[in-house]
């Protein structure tokens, strides 16, 4: 027999599991966003090195126009890198926050699971005690009936 308290705790424990799962998804999303930003930053570094190399080549060839274009591209890339670096920092903080919230929800879920386990164990102990008490009562009733049946029988009263 499951008590209403144990059933309620079980539903709450299931809710904690769902919350942990949702927070795990949030961590995965934050991780993916950070990885995408870091990938863009790596691409921008590569593009910046390419623009710098193109500028040096243009300088060596004496092509001033190409050199100015390469410098302009390099400046634009630097600004994009700075912007993406700020975005990376924000995403890193969001990931750290999501990890902390996930860690807390994991602890809460584990605590609720322990509480549910303890409640179920208490229910089992109580049920065992009830069963034993019923068996003891039956045993004592039979014993009293067998040994004291002559004394324990009610007498009929005469009217």
N, C-alpha and C positions, 0 to 999 in steps of 0.2 A: 504494500500500500504506500503510495507516494502522497506525502502531505502537500497541502496547498502552498506551504512555505517553500518546500523543496522544489515544487513545480515553478513557483515564482522565481526562485533563485536560478533555476535552469534556464528560464526565458531570459533573465538578465545576463547570465553568462553567455548565452547565444548572441545577445545584443553586443556585449563587449567584444566578441569574436568578429562580428560584422564591422564594428568601429575600427578594430585593429586592421582588418583587411582594407577598409577604405583609406585609412592613414598610410598603409603600405603602398597603395596605388599612388597616393600623393607623393610619397618619397620617390617612387619610380618616375613619375612625371617630372619632378624637380631635377632628378638625376639626368633624365633625357634632355631637358632644357639646358642644363649646364654643359652637358657634353656637346650639344649642338653649337652653343656659343663658343666653346673652346675650339671646336672644329673650324668655325668661321674665323676666329682669331688666328689659327694656324694658316688658313688660306690667305688671310690678309698679310701675314708676315712673309709668306712666299711671294705674294704679289708685290709687296714693298721691295723685297730683294730684287725681283725682276725689274721693277721700275728703276731702282738704283743702278743696276747693271746696264740697263738700256741708256741711262743718263751718262754713265762713264764711257760707254761705247760711242755715243753721240759726241761727247767731248773729245774723244780721241780722233774721231773722223772730222771734227770741226763743224758739225751741223748744230748751229745754235738753236734753231727752231725745235728740232727733235729733243734737244737737251732741255729746253724750257718745258716742253710737253711732258717729258719724263719727270722733271722736278714737280710739276703741277700734279701729276698722278701720284707721286710719292707723298705730297702734302695731303691730298685727299685721303689716301690710304691711312696716313698717320691719324687724321681726325676720326676716320671710321674705327681704327683700332682703339683710340681713346674712348670713343662712345661704347664700343663693344666690351672694353675692359670694365667700364662702369657697370654695364649690364651683367657681366660675368660676376662681379662682386655682389650685386644684388641677388643674382640667382644662387650664388654660393651661400649667402645668408638665408635665403628661402629654403635651400636644401638642408642647412644646419637646423633651422627651425622645424622643418618637417621631420627630420630624423629624431629630434628631441621629443616632439609630440608623439611620434610612432613608438619611441622607447617607453614613454610614459604609458601609452595605451597598452603596450605589451605587458608591462608590470601590472597594470590594473586588471588585465584579462587573466594573468596568472594568479593574482590575488583572488579574483572572483572564482576561478576554477578551484582553488584551495578551499574557499568558503563553501562552495557547492559540495565538494568532496567531504568536508567535515560534516556538513548538514546531512548528507546521505548516510555517512557512518553513524551519526547520532540516531537517525531514523531506524537504521538496522539494529542498533543496540536496543532502542526502545521497543521495537517489534519483537526482538528476541526475549526481552524481559516480559512483555505482555504474554507471549506464547508460553513462557516458563511459568508465569503466574497462573495462567489458565490450567496448565497441566498440574501444577501443585494443588490448585483448588479441587480439581477432579480427584486427584490421588487422595487428598485428605477427606473428601466427601465419601469416597468408596471405603476408605479405611474406617471412618466413623460409622458408616452404615454396617460394615461387616462385623466390627468389634463391639459396637454398642447398639446393635439393632434392637435388642430387647429394651434397652433403656431409652433409646432415642426415638422409638415409635410413639407417635401421639396416641393417647388413649381416647377412645370414643366416650363421649359423655352420655350419660343416660338422661333422658328427658323426663 
